[in-house]
Amino acid sequence: MSTDVAHRRWWQIFEVIFGIPFLVAIGLQLVVPFSLPRGLLTLVIVPMGAALIIIGTTLVILARREFTRHSQPTDPGRPTSKVITTGVFSISRNPLYLGGVCVLAGIALAVNFPWGLVLLIPALVACHYVLITPEERYLAAKFGEEYRTYAALVHRWIGRSRPSEETV
């Protein structure tokens, strides 16, 4: 693994940071089962879960396509040579993480798996400190003002800031 990367350890990947809590949630569901309200609310929760799965999958596909279009790796152990600001990266600095979170939340809602939602919260906190913060430091150090300008315009999870007079 190169030293010119944001993540240097094998476990600093989405699959571990979110997968372990998801597996713990499955275990908790077996030991201490609980469920979301049923009845009419199910008519909203299940389609909302399906929609999140579709949205999340779409984000992941579009982000991977954008990486490929710019010849950039998606493996966190490989260095990047440019800041991608086009496609889904124009509305989210982390569309792969956002997409994965949407898929996991969607699964939890669609199959009435509230432990999955509960343990998504500590996984999001871990994602911030273990994945996103090192990536942001790496990109700021490597690309300087280009990355700082991008980060000022595009939110970490979703949305854009209005450009100020100084950034126009």
Beta strands, then each sheet from edge to edge (+ up, - down):
end
